[in-house]
């Protein structure tokens, strides 16, 4: 059963009444959001927003699932490891970044991939706009699937194009053992994995598992 109490007979449509800025910095702002719930009660929510979303843009940025394909090599997922001050530790993530003004999702994905990893790729798919942490923020993204031709001369010795304040390490993990290799890395290093990365890994594990390897549900 759904937890949406506003779906029944006589329900009041949920809606936002007003948004008031409480504090604002260069990259983020905190707002007090007044809204009406499904029962008709007016409530308050504290909402974090980016200040960088471009005008008329459906999303704040892009995340990139990039697969490195090379002759006589196992396909690898291209990840990045970097220190994230809010976490106080290094994280394992998909390459990602914010959209520039008048920039398409495809262009943003290829630009960020080149900057963070040095690789040049080809876009093969884009998700609909999706939320990241809807209980906290209105931040949204498009996940862009990219194939990298590892045999291309430009990808034999990829060179990152990082800014002065960016320190990003490229991590390649085999697609056929993606979840296993992540788990091994977590055992060796004091890092935390982005949930999108681990969910993708779990999905890949389930997708290739044989029926005999899947848990049997109790009847």
Z-matrix of the N, CA and C atoms (Angstrom, degrees):
N
C 1 1.462
C 2 1.515 1 109.71
N 3 1.301 2 116.22 1 140.72
C 4 1.458 3 120.45 2 -179.88
C 5 1.518 4 110.77 3 -70.87
N 6 1.318 5 115.27 4 149.13
C 7 1.452 6 120.27 5 177.00
C 8 1.519 7 113.02 6 -87.56
N 9 1.323 8 117.84 7 5.11
C 10 1.459 9 122.08 8 -177.54
C 11 1.511 10 109.88 9 -81.45
N 12 1.321 11 117.46 10 100.36
C 13 1.447 12 121.50 11 -178.85
C 14 1.517 13 112.11 12 -69.80
N 15 1.350 14 115.76 13 -12.73
C 16 1.452 15 119.27 14 -178.11
C 17 1.510 16 113.62 15 -87.20
N 18 1.350 17 117.76 16 8.79
C 19 1.453 18 119.68 17 -175.64
C 20 1.519 19 112.87 18 -93.22
N 21 1.326 20 118.58 19 -7.35
C 22 1.457 21 121.78 20 -175.86
C 23 1.510 22 113.87 21 -84.01
N 24 1.339 23 115.26 22 -177.99
C 25 1.451 24 122.50 23 -179.28
C 26 1.526 25 110.40 24 -63.73
N 27 1.309 26 115.93 25 133.86
C 28 1.460 27 120.60 26 177.41
C 29 1.514 28 113.78 27 76.52
N 30 1.316 29 117.03 28 12.75
C 31 1.463 30 120.48 29 -178.41
C 32 1.522 31 110.95 30 -68.52
N 33 1.313 32 114.73 31 149.74
C 34 1.461 33 121.40 32 177.01
C 35 1.523 34 108.27 33 -93.26
N 36 1.333 35 119.48 34 130.98
C 37 1.466 36 120.44 35 177.86
C 38 1.529 37 110.96 36 -60.31
N 39 1.315 38 116.61 37 127.54
C 40 1.468 39 120.16 38 176.89
C 41 1.520 40 108.78 39 -67.96
N 42 1.315 41 116.10 40 138.50
C 43 1.465 42 119.22 41 179.09
C 44 1.519 43 111.19 42 -160.94
N 45 1.335 44 114.98 43 155.64
C 46 1.457 45 121.66 44 177.49
C 47 1.526 46 108.82 45 -86.90
N 48 1.329 47 115.99 46 133.48
C 49 1.463 48 121.88 47 -179.96
C 50 1.524 49 110.76 48 -90.90
N 51 1.326 50 116.13 49 -48.94
C 52 1.464 51 120.09 50 179.42
C 53 1.515 52 110.47 51 -160.05
N 54 1.341 53 115.33 52 160.17
C 55 1.456 54 122.76 53 178.49
C 56 1.527 55 108.65 54 -129.97
N 57 1.330 56 116.63 55 126.37
C 58 1.459 57 121.97 56 -177.44
C 59 1.519 58 109.98 57 -122.42
N 60 1.321 59 116.91 58 129.54
C 61 1.458 60 121.27 59 -179.58
C 62 1.529 61 109.87 60 -74.60
N 63 1.336 62 115.61 61 126.14
C 64 1.468 63 121.55 62 177.87
C 65 1.525 64 110.03 63 -94.83
N 66 1.321 65 116.41 64 -43.05
C 67 1.467 66 121.87 65 179.63
C 68 1.519 67 108.45 66 -152.74
N 69 1.330 68 116.08 67 149.37
C 70 1.452 69 119.73 68 -178.42
C 71 1.526 70 110.77 69 -144.55
N 72 1.329 71 115.91 70 134.21
C 73 1.451 72 122.50 71 175.76
C 74 1.509 73 109.79 72 -117.23
N 75 1.323 74 115.91 73 -162.20
C 76 1.464 75 119.98 74 -178.50
C 77 1.530 76 112.10 75 -70.33
N 78 1.336 77 116.44 76 -39.07
C 79 1.451 78 120.86 77 -173.40
C 80 1.520 79 114.18 78 -109.59
N 81 1.321 80 117.24 79 -24.59
C 82 1.460 81 121.63 80 -173.64
C 83 1.519 82 111.41 81 -134.86
N 84 1.336 83 114.23 82 158.51
C 85 1.458 84 119.89 83 171.53
C 86 1.523 85 109.01 84 -142.14
N 87 1.323 86 114.82 85 151.87
C 88 1.455 87 121.93 86 178.28
C 89 1.515 88 108.42 87 -110.81
N 90 1.334 89 116.11 88 128.83
C 91 1.452 90 120.86 89 -178.20
C 92 1.527 91 111.55 90 -121.48
N 93 1.334 92 115.40 91 150.60
C 94 1.466 93 121.66 92 169.23
C 95 1.521 94 106.77 93 -96.97
N 96 1.319 95 115.11 94 114.74
C 97 1.455 96 120.93 95 -177.00
C 98 1.523 97 109.75 96 -101.91
N 99 1.314 98 116.73 97 118.88
C 100 1.457 99 121.95 98 175.32
C 101 1.525 100 107.92 99 -95.55
N 102 1.330 101 116.15 100 126.46
C 103 1.464 102 119.89 101 -177.28
C 104 1.525 103 110.83 102 -142.12
N 105 1.325 104 115.66 103 164.48
C 106 1.457 105 122.43 104 176.92
C 107 1.523 106 108.21 105 -109.66
N 108 1.345 107 117.20 106 127.12
C 109 1.463 108 120.02 107 -178.72
C 110 1.531 109 111.39 108 -85.53
N 111 1.323 110 116.35 109 -178.30
C 112 1.458 111 121.03 110 -175.75
C 113 1.515 112 114.65 111 -66.02
N 114 1.319 113 116.42 112 -16.40
C 115 1.460 114 120.08 113 178.27
C 116 1.509 115 113.42 114 -95.72
N 117 1.333 116 116.29 115 2.18
C 118 1.455 117 120.24 116 178.83
C 119 1.511 118 114.46 117 89.86
N 120 1.322 119 117.71 118 5.27
C 121 1.462 120 121.81 119 -179.13
C 122 1.531 121 110.13 120 -88.35
N 123 1.315 122 116.05 121 134.31
C 124 1.463 123 120.95 122 176.30
C 125 1.518 124 109.37 123 -82.79
N 126 1.314 125 116.28 124 129.85
C 127 1.462 126 121.27 125 -176.13
C 128 1.526 127 110.53 126 -133.66
N 129 1.346 128 114.24 127 170.14
C 130 1.467 129 121.95 128 -179.90
C 131 1.525 130 109.59 129 -118.25
N 132 1.334 131 115.71 130 138.13
C 133 1.474 132 121.76 131 176.27
C 134 1.524 133 108.21 132 -131.64
N 135 1.317 134 116.22 133 142.20
C 136 1.464 135 120.45 134 174.21
C 137 1.517 136 108.90 135 -96.10
N 138 1.333 137 117.02 136 123.87
C 139 1.453 138 122.71 137 -171.86
C 140 1.526 139 111.30 138 -123.72
N 141 1.328 140 116.65 139 131.41
C 142 1.469 141 121.81 140 173.93
C 143 1.526 142 108.39 141 -96.17
N 144 1.331 143 116.72 142 137.16
C 145 1.459 144 121.80 143 178.67
C 146 1.518 145 109.98 144 -135.75
N 147 1.317 146 115.67 145 149.90
C 148 1.456 147 120.19 146 170.81
C 149 1.526 148 109.02 147 -78.03
N 150 1.311 149 115.48 148 147.40
C 151 1.468 150 119.80 149 176.09
C 152 1.532 151 111.22 150 -92.49
N 153 1.325 152 116.11 151 -0.55
C 154 1.467 153 120.74 152 -169.13
C 155 1.521 154 114.34 153 -101.45
N 156 1.336 155 118.66 154 -0.56
C 157 1.466 156 119.08 155 -177.76
C 158 1.529 157 110.19 156 -62.80
N 159 1.322 158 115.06 157 131.59
C 160 1.455 159 120.34 158 -176.51
C 161 1.530 160 111.13 159 -77.90
N 162 1.311 161 115.83 160 151.16
C 163 1.453 162 122.53 161 -179.36
C 164 1.531 163 110.35 162 -59.27
N 165 1.322 164 116.65 163 134.65
C 166 1.468 165 123.72 164 178.31
C 167 1.535 166 113.14 165 66.06
N 168 1.319 167 117.66 166 16.83
C 169 1.461 168 120.80 167 178.20
C 170 1.524 169 109.85 168 -95.47
N 171 1.332 170 116.23 169 139.72
C 172 1.466 171 120.78 170 179.63
C 173 1.518 172 112.48 171 -83.01
N 174 1.326 173 116.78 172 -13.25
C 175 1.463 174 120.28 173 -175.61
C 176 1.517 175 111.14 174 -143.38
N 177 1.330 176 115.03 175 160.17
C 178 1.458 177 120.60 176 177.13
C 179 1.523 178 111.71 177 -80.31
N 180 1.323 179 116.02 178 -34.97
C 181 1.454 180 118.15 179 -175.21
C 182 1.515 181 112.56 180 -166.27
N 183 1.309 182 115.27 181 -162.29
C 184 1.460 183 122.18 182 -179.20
C 185 1.523 184 110.28 183 -133.50
N 186 1.319 185 115.36 184 150.03
C 187 1.453 186 122.54 185 167.81
C 188 1.516 187 107.26 186 -116.26
N 189 1.314 188 118.03 187 147.54
C 190 1.460 189 120.59 188 -172.61
C 191 1.526 190 110.85 189 -123.32
N 192 1.339 191 115.76 190 118.99
C 193 1.465 192 120.85 191 169.73
C 194 1.517 193 106.23 192 -94.80
N 195 1.306 194 115.87 193 101.93
C 196 1.468 195 121.69 194 -174.56
C 197 1.524 196 110.09 195 -108.32
N 198 1.330 197 115.72 196 127.84
C 199 1.455 198 121.34 197 179.44
C 200 1.530 199 109.20 198 -111.11
N 201 1.327 200 115.54 199 120.68
C 202 1.465 201 122.04 200 179.05
C 203 1.522 202 109.11 201 -87.60
N 204 1.346 203 115.59 202 119.39
C 205 1.456 204 121.46 203 -177.80
C 206 1.527 205 109.10 204 -114.64
N 207 1.346 206 115.90 205 124.18
C 208 1.465 207 121.34 206 -179.21
C 209 1.527 208 110.01 207 -135.75
N 210 1.307 209 116.74 208 145.06
C 211 1.457 210 121.54 209 177.96
C 212 1.533 211 110.59 210 -60.75
N 213 1.339 212 115.66 211 131.88
C 214 1.470 213 123.27 212 178.08
C 215 1.529 214 112.49 213 64.38
N 216 1.327 215 117.27 214 21.31
C 217 1.463 216 122.22 215 175.36
C 218 1.531 217 109.48 216 -127.31
N 219 1.310 218 116.36 217 153.20
C 220 1.459 219 121.47 218 173.44
C 221 1.529 220 108.47 219 -74.08
N 222 1.328 221 116.61 220 138.65
C 223 1.459 222 120.33 221 176.79
C 224 1.525 223 110.14 222 -58.79
N 225 1.331 224 115.87 223 139.41
C 226 1.468 225 121.15 224 -178.87
C 227 1.526 226 110.95 225 -123.12
N 228 1.325 227 115.03 226 146.45
C 229 1.459 228 121.36 227 172.41
C 230 1.525 229 108.02 228 -88.55
N 231 1.324 230 116.26 229 132.27
C 232 1.463 231 121.13 230 -178.96
C 233 1.529 232 108.79 231 -93.08
N 234 1.321 233 116.03 232 117.01
C 235 1.462 234 122.45 233 179.78
C 236 1.523 235 109.91 234 -119.33
N 237 1.320 236 115.36 235 167.40
C 238 1.462 237 120.54 236 175.36
C 239 1.525 238 109.58 237 -128.58
N 240 1.316 239 114.62 238 143.98
C 241 1.469 240 121.34 239 176.44
C 242 1.519 241 107.57 240 -117.80
N 243 1.329 242 115.76 241 129.38
C 244 1.463 243 119.49 242 -179.67
C 245 1.525 244 110.34 243 -154.03
N 246 1.325 245 115.81 244 157.49
C 247 1.459 246 120.70 245 179.01
C 248 1.525 247 109.44 246 -79.18
N 249 1.320 248 116.04 247 129.24
C 250 1.459 249 121.88 248 178.77
C 251 1.535 250 108.83 249 -114.84
N 252 1.335 251 117.73 250 109.23
C 253 1.461 252 120.62 251 -176.89
C 254 1.530 253 114.80 252 -53.92
N 255 1.354 254 120.40 253 -40.93
C 256 1.467 255 118.52 254 178.97
C 257 1.526 256 113.33 255 -60.57
N 258 1.337 257 117.01 256 -29.61
C 259 1.457 258 121.03 257 178.70
C 260 1.522 259 111.65 258 -88.57
N 261 1.331 260 116.95 259 -21.93
C 262 1.454 261 120.89 260 -177.62
C 263 1.511 262 113.54 261 70.95
N 264 1.329 263 116.95 262 21.16
C 265 1.463 264 121.06 263 -178.65
C 266 1.521 265 109.16 264 -161.98
N 267 1.321 266 116.06 265 173.95
C 268 1.455 267 120.65 266 178.09
C 269 1.527 268 110.45 267 -78.97
N 270 1.313 269 115.39 268 148.51
C 271 1.455 270 121.32 269 179.13
C 272 1.518 271 109.99 270 -123.64
N 273 1.336 272 115.63 271 154.84
C 274 1.460 273 122.89 272 175.26
C 275 1.522 274 106.65 273 -108.62
N 276 1.338 275 116.35 274 118.14
C 277 1.458 276 120.66 275 -171.03
C 278 1.525 277 111.14 276 -137.68
N 279 1.341 278 114.88 277 166.28
C 280 1.450 279 120.06 278 163.92
C 281 1.523 280 107.85 279 -74.85
N 282 1.324 281 118.92 280 149.06
C 283 1.467 282 119.37 281 170.71
C 284 1.537 283 108.97 282 -55.60
N 285 1.315 284 116.46 283 144.93
C 286 1.467 285 119.85 284 -176.29
C 287 1.514 286 109.84 285 -162.99
N 288 1.323 287 115.22 286 166.40
C 289 1.458 288 119.07 287 176.96
C 290 1.516 289 111.90 288 -178.56
N 291 1.318 290 115.09 289 172.30
C 292 1.456 291 122.21 290 -179.13
C 293 1.523 292 110.83 291 -85.77
N 294 1.318 293 114.63 292 154.17
C 295 1.462 294 120.93 293 177.65
C 296 1.519 295 110.87 294 -76.93
N 297 1.323 296 116.43 295 140.14
C 298 1.454 297 121.43 296 170.43
C 299 1.528 298 109.32 297 -85.96
N 300 1.320 299 116.57 298 165.94
C 301 1.466 300 121.89 299 179.84
C 302 1.537 301 110.09 300 -58.93
N 303 1.353 302 115.37 301 131.28
C 304 1.472 303 122.78 302 176.94
C 305 1.528 304 112.91 303 59.17
N 306 1.325 305 116.58 304 28.49
C 307 1.455 306 120.86 305 -179.30
C 308 1.528 307 110.39 306 -101.64
N 309 1.312 308 118.23 307 135.75
C 310 1.453 309 122.05 308 177.81
C 311 1.526 310 110.06 309 -77.25
N 312 1.332 311 115.43 310 162.36
C 313 1.465 312 119.94 311 178.46
C 314 1.530 313 110.43 312 -61.71
N 315 1.337 314 115.93 313 -42.08
C 316 1.457 315 119.97 314 -179.54
C 317 1.530 316 111.68 315 -62.11
N 318 1.333 317 115.65 316 -45.70
C 319 1.460 318 119.66 317 -179.08
C 320 1.525 319 111.39 318 -65.18
N 321 1.335 320 116.23 319 -40.70
C 322 1.464 321 120.21 320 179.43
C 323 1.523 322 110.95 321 -63.13
N 324 1.324 323 116.62 322 -42.06
C 325 1.460 324 120.89 323 -178.74
C 326 1.528 325 111.35 324 -63.92
N 327 1.317 326 116.82 325 -45.82
C 328 1.466 327 120.28 326 -179.20
C 329 1.519 328 111.35 327 -68.49
N 330 1.332 329 116.89 328 -35.65
C 331 1.474 330 120.58 329 177.45
C 332 1.525 331 110.47 330 -65.52
N 333 1.333 332 116.49 331 -49.11
C 334 1.469 333 119.93 332 -178.60
C 335 1.528 334 111.30 333 -64.73
N 336 1.331 335 116.43 334 -37.51
C 337 1.470 336 119.51 335 178.27
C 338 1.526 337 110.41 336 -61.95
N 339 1.314 338 116.28 337 -44.40
C 340 1.463 339 120.45 338 179.39
C 341 1.523 340 111.06 339 -64.82
N 342 1.336 341 116.84 340 -44.08
C 343 1.460 342 120.52 341 -177.52
C 344 1.522 343 111.56 342 -64.44
N 345 1.337 344 116.63 343 -46.77
C 346 1.461 345 120.28 344 -172.13
C 347 1.527 346 113.65 345 -83.71
N 348 1.342 347 117.66 346 -29.27
C 349 1.464 348 119.63 347 -174.50
C 350 1.519 349 113.41 348 -120.98
N 351 1.323 350 118.29 349 -20.48
C 352 1.449 351 121.63 350 -176.57
C 353 1.514 352 113.84 351 88.64
N 354 1.331 353 117.05 352 -9.21
C 355 1.463 354 120.32 353 -176.89
C 356 1.530 355 112.22 354 -83.99
N 357 1.330 356 114.71 355 149.22
C 358 1.457 357 123.15 356 172.93
C 359 1.522 358 107.45 357 -109.39
N 360 1.347 359 116.86 358 129.58
C 361 1.456 360 119.63 359 -175.32
C 362 1.513 361 113.75 360 -134.25
N 363 1.328 362 114.78 361 -175.54
C 364 1.462 363 122.99 362 179.48
C 365 1.523 364 108.81 363 -126.15
N 366 1.322 365 117.02 364 127.82
C 367 1.467 366 121.51 365 179.19
C 368 1.524 367 109.31 366 -71.72
N 369 1.352 368 116.30 367 129.21
C 370 1.466 369 121.08 368 179.28
C 371 1.526 370 112.44 369 -121.20
N 372 1.318 371 117.81 370 -2.71
C 373 1.464 372 119.80 371 178.41
C 374 1.514 373 112.08 372 -178.33
N 375 1.335 374 116.18 373 150.29
C 376 1.470 375 122.41 374 178.78
C 377 1.522 376 108.46 375 -138.03
N 378 1.318 377 117.06 376 134.52
C 379 1.458 378 120.92 377 177.48
C 380 1.532 379 110.35 378 -80.41
N 381 1.328 380 116.97 379 162.89
C 382 1.468 381 119.40 380 167.96
C 383 1.531 382 109.08 381 -62.64
N 384 1.305 383 116.65 382 166.14
C 385 1.466 384 119.73 383 176.58
C 386 1.524 385 108.30 384 -60.53
N 387 1.335 386 116.93 385 137.20
C 388 1.459 387 121.25 386 -177.61
C 389 1.521 388 110.01 387 -137.32
N 390 1.328 389 115.24 388 149.50
C 391 1.469 390 120.53 389 -179.60
C 392 1.522 391 109.39 390 -86.43
N 393 1.324 392 116.09 391 157.91
C 394 1.459 393 121.84 392 -176.37
C 395 1.527 394 112.65 393 -107.32
N 396 1.308 395 117.70 394 -46.42
C 397 1.468 396 121.75 395 -179.98
C 398 1.519 397 107.45 396 -148.00
N 399 1.353 398 118.11 397 72.72
C 400 1.466 399 121.62 398 -169.31
C 401 1.518 400 115.51 399 -65.25
N 402 1.333 401 118.00 400 -15.70
C 403 1.453 402 119.74 401 175.77
C 404 1.520 403 112.73 402 -80.05
N 405 1.331 404 115.86 403 -11.90
C 406 1.461 405 121.32 404 -177.64
C 407 1.518 406 112.57 405 -117.55
N 408 1.340 407 116.40 406 -41.27
C 409 1.458 408 120.52 407 -167.75
C 410 1.530 409 111.37 408 -141.99
N 411 1.328 410 115.04 409 161.78
C 412 1.465 411 120.35 410 174.02
C 413 1.530 412 111.05 411 -94.27
N 414 1.312 413 117.83 412 12.32
C 415 1.465 414 122.59 413 -176.27
C 416 1.526 415 110.77 414 -62.57
N 417 1.335 416 116.13 415 132.20
C 418 1.459 417 121.96 416 -178.44
C 419 1.531 418 110.22 417 -130.73
N 420 1.327 419 114.44 418 162.21
C 421 1.462 420 119.44 419 -177.77
C 422 1.515 421 110.14 420 -151.36
N 423 1.317 422 116.25 421 165.00
C 424 1.460 423 123.97 422 165.71
C 425 1.521 424 106.43 423 -114.51
N 426 1.325 425 117.81 424 131.93
C 427 1.452 426 121.18 425 172.88
C 428 1.521 427 107.52 426 -90.92
N 429 1.320 428 115.88 427 126.65
C 430 1.460 429 121.84 428 -175.38
C 431 1.526 430 109.24 429 -113.11
N 432 1.329 431 115.60 430 125.31
C 433 1.464 432 120.75 431 176.61
C 434 1.526 433 109.21 432 -87.31
N 435 1.331 434 116.31 433 130.25
C 436 1.459 435 121.48 434 -177.79
C 437 1.528 436 109.81 435 -132.94
N 438 1.318 437 115.93 436 132.57
C 439 1.460 438 121.34 437 171.16
C 440 1.521 439 109.50 438 -99.23
N 441 1.333 440 116.16 439 136.81
C 442 1.460 441 121.98 440 179.24
C 443 1.526 442 108.48 441 -114.16
N 444 1.312 443 116.71 442 123.08
C 445 1.457 444 121.59 443 175.15
C 446 1.523 445 108.45 444 -81.99
N 447 1.314 446 115.51 445 99.70
C 448 1.464 447 119.76 446 -176.98
C 449 1.512 448 114.29 447 -70.01
N 450 1.322 449 116.45 448 -13.24
C 451 1.468 450 120.01 449 178.06
C 452 1.518 451 112.08 450 -86.36
N 453 1.329 452 116.43 451 -10.90
C 454 1.466 453 120.38 452 177.40
C 455 1.530 454 108.80 453 -64.42
N 456 1.337 455 118.15 454 131.11
C 457 1.474 456 120.26 455 -179.30
C 458 1.527 457 113.70 456 -51.74
N 459 1.342 458 117.08 457 -32.65
C 460 1.468 459 120.32 458 -179.75
C 461 1.519 460 112.54 459 -69.34
N 462 1.348 461 116.41 460 -18.40
C 463 1.464 462 120.09 461 -178.44
C 464 1.524 463 113.60 462 -105.10
N 465 1.323 464 117.20 463 5.24
C 466 1.464 465 120.03 464 179.60
C 467 1.530 466 111.48 465 -73.79
N 468 1.323 467 116.62 466 -36.48
C 469 1.472 468 121.32 467 177.37
C 470 1.530 469 108.36 468 -133.75
N 471 1.330 470 116.79 469 72.77
C 472 1.470 471 120.24 470 -175.56
C 473 1.518 472 112.61 471 -63.14
N 474 1.327 473 115.67 472 138.36
C 475 1.466 474 121.64 473 179.87
C 476 1.525 475 109.94 474 -119.37
N 477 1.311 476 116.08 475 122.00
C 478 1.467 477 120.59 476 179.38
C 479 1.524 478 110.65 477 -67.73
N 480 1.346 479 115.26 478 156.41
C 481 1.457 480 122.22 479 176.81
C 482 1.528 481 108.38 480 -125.55
N 483 1.312 482 115.18 481 67.49
C 484 1.456 483 121.97 482 -173.46
C 485 1.522 484 111.74 483 -89.53
N 486 1.342 485 115.08 484 152.03
C 487 1.447 486 120.68 485 173.63
C 488 1.518 487 110.68 486 -76.50
N 489 1.335 488 116.21 487 171.66
C 490 1.467 489 121.29 488 -176.96
C 491 1.527 490 112.83 489 -61.02
N 492 1.339 491 116.99 490 -29.31
C 493 1.463 492 120.69 491 -176.41
C 494 1.521 493 112.61 492 -99.42
N 495 1.333 494 116.69 493 9.98
C 496 1.456 495 120.62 494 -178.35
C 497 1.526 496 110.68 495 -106.88
N 498 1.334 497 115.47 496 129.57
C 499 1.456 498 122.36 497 178.04
C 500 1.525 499 107.38 498 -131.56
N 501 1.313 500 115.72 499 95.93
C 502 1.468 501 122.20 500 -171.50
C 503 1.524 502 109.80 501 -122.44
N 504 1.314 503 116.17 502 128.54
C 505 1.469 504 122.17 503 176.04
C 506 1.519 505 109.11 504 -104.26
N 507 1.310 506 117.06 505 131.39
C 508 1.458 507 122.03 506 178.27
C 509 1.530 508 109.64 507 -85.35
N 510 1.336 509 115.71 508 132.59
C 511 1.465 510 122.02 509 179.67
C 512 1.524 511 108.40 510 -124.38
N 513 1.332 512 116.98 511 125.57
C 514 1.461 513 122.62 512 177.68
C 515 1.524 514 109.25 513 -107.79
N 516 1.336 515 116.44 514 123.72
C 517 1.452 516 120.93 515 178.97
C 518 1.527 517 109.60 516 -124.68
N 519 1.336 518 117.77 517 136.50
C 520 1.471 519 120.74 518 -177.28
C 521 1.525 520 111.72 519 -63.40
N 522 1.322 521 115.10 520 134.34
C 523 1.461 522 120.56 521 -177.08
C 524 1.520 523 112.00 522 -64.38
N 525 1.338 524 117.19 523 -34.92
C 526 1.464 525 119.94 524 -175.59
C 527 1.527 526 113.00 525 -75.45
N 528 1.331 527 117.50 526 -11.96
C 529 1.465 528 121.54 527 176.14
C 530 1.525 529 110.01 528 -132.73
N 531 1.296 530 115.58 529 35.47
C 532 1.462 531 120.52 530 -169.60
C 533 1.533 532 112.86 531 -58.93
N 534 1.325 533 117.45 532 -52.52
C 535 1.461 534 120.17 533 -178.76
C 536 1.524 535 111.54 534 -64.74
N 537 1.321 536 116.35 535 -41.25
C 538 1.469 537 120.51 536 179.54
C 539 1.519 538 111.04 537 -60.35
N 540 1.330 539 117.08 538 -44.61
C 541 1.458 540 120.82 539 -178.03
C 542 1.532 541 111.50 540 -69.62
N 543 1.316 542 117.02 541 -33.82
C 544 1.467 543 119.45 542 175.05
C 545 1.522 544 109.43 543 -63.33
N 546 1.337 545 116.40 544 -46.96
C 547 1.470 546 120.44 545 -179.96
C 548 1.528 547 111.23 546 -59.31
N 549 1.315 548 116.69 547 -40.34
C 550 1.466 549 120.07 548 178.41
C 551 1.525 550 110.95 549 -64.63
N 552 1.322 551 116.50 550 -39.69
C 553 1.461 552 120.65 551 179.83
C 554 1.524 553 110.72 552 -66.23
N 555 1.329 554 116.12 553 -38.53
C 556 1.469 555 120.15 554 179.32
C 557 1.524 556 111.80 555 -66.26
N 558 1.336 557 116.55 556 -29.03
C 559 1.459 558 120.76 557 177.42
C 560 1.527 559 111.46 558 -73.74
N 561 1.328 560 116.76 559 -31.09
C 562 1.457 561 121.17 560 -175.68
C 563 1.523 562 113.31 561 -86.28
N 564 1.331 563 116.66 562 -34.69
C 565 1.457 564 120.87 563 -171.16
C 566 1.530 565 111.89 564 -123.15
N 567 1.324 566 115.47 565 152.90
C 568 1.465 567 121.43 566 178.31
C 569 1.531 568 108.59 567 -86.32
N 570 1.329 569 115.10 568 73.96
C 571 1.461 570 120.67 569 179.91
C 572 1.519 571 109.01 570 -129.03
N 573 1.318 572 115.85 571 164.92
C 574 1.453 573 121.34 572 174.96
C 575 1.522 574 107.82 573 -124.56
N 576 1.326 575 115.94 574 140.25
C 577 1.455 576 120.37 575 -175.44
C 578 1.526 577 110.36 576 -95.49
N 579 1.318 578 116.28 577 138.91
C 580 1.456 579 122.00 578 175.22
C 581 1.530 580 108.56 579 -63.31
N 582 1.340 581 117.01 580 138.12
C 583 1.459 582 120.27 581 -175.39
C 584 1.521 583 112.04 582 -61.76
N 585 1.327 584 118.25 583 -32.13
C 586 1.473 585 120.35 584 179.48
C 587 1.519 586 110.53 585 -63.91
N 588 1.322 587 116.27 586 -38.73
C 589 1.464 588 120.94 587 178.96
C 590 1.524 589 110.43 588 -64.35
N 591 1.336 590 115.64 589 -47.19
C 592 1.468 591 117.67 590 -175.97
C 593 1.525 592 111.67 591 -71.22
N 594 1.323 593 117.00 592 -34.93
C 595 1.467 594 119.36 593 176.68
C 596 1.527 595 110.70 594 -63.43
N 597 1.323 596 116.92 595 -40.13
C 598 1.470 597 120.77 596 176.74
C 599 1.527 598 109.91 597 -62.84
N 600 1.328 599 115.95 598 -42.01
C 601 1.462 600 120.31 599 179.17
C 602 1.524 601 111.33 600 -63.01
N 603 1.320 602 117.03 601 -43.66
C 604 1.470 603 120.29 602 178.81
C 605 1.528 604 110.68 603 -64.47
N 606 1.327 605 116.31 604 -39.10
C 607 1.451 606 120.01 605 178.27
C 608 1.515 607 112.15 606 -63.13
N 609 1.343 608 116.32 607 -41.75
C 610 1.461 609 120.41 608 178.04
C 611 1.523 610 110.58 609 -64.38
N 612 1.323 611 117.32 610 -39.26
C 613 1.463 612 121.06 611 178.93
C 614 1.520 613 110.67 612 -62.46
N 615 1.328 614 116.42 613 -45.39
C 616 1.458 615 120.42 614 179.79
C 617 1.532 616 111.52 615 -66.56
N 618 1.322 617 115.93 616 -35.49
C 619 1.465 618 120.14 617 -176.24
C 620 1.524 619 112.44 618 -66.49
N 621 1.328 620 117.03 619 -32.66
C 622 1.468 621 119.87 620 -176.03
C 623 1.529 622 113.05 621 -103.00
N 624 1.340 623 116.95 622 -2.98
C 625 1.460 624 119.88 623 -178.38
C 626 1.532 625 110.79 624 -68.79
N 627 1.318 626 116.69 625 141.43
C 628 1.452 627 121.98 626 175.63
C 629 1.531 628 108.91 627 -78.35
N 630 1.329 629 117.84 628 153.24
C 631 1.476 630 119.91 629 -179.01
C 632 1.515 631 113.19 630 -52.18
N 633 1.324 632 117.28 631 -36.57
C 634 1.470 633 120.90 632 -178.74
C 635 1.521 634 112.53 633 -69.21
N 636 1.344 635 116.98 634 -17.44
C 637 1.459 636 120.81 635 -177.79
C 638 1.519 637 112.52 636 -93.43
N 639 1.329 638 116.76 637 -11.32
C 640 1.465 639 120.82 638 -178.89
C 641 1.518 640 110.35 639 -83.88
N 642 1.336 641 117.38 640 146.39
C 643 1.481 642 119.65 641 179.05
C 644 1.520 643 111.04 642 -64.38
N 645 1.327 644 116.11 643 142.80
C 646 1.460 645 121.49 644 178.67
C 647 1.521 646 108.48 645 -87.97
N 648 1.324 647 116.48 646 125.40
C 649 1.460 648 120.81 647 179.25
C 650 1.536 649 110.42 648 -76.76
N 651 1.310 650 115.59 649 139.31
C 652 1.456 651 120.46 650 176.81
C 653 1.523 652 109.69 651 -72.99
N 654 1.303 653 115.25 652 137.64
C 655 1.476 654 120.58 653 179.19
C 656 1.524 655 110.32 654 -85.20
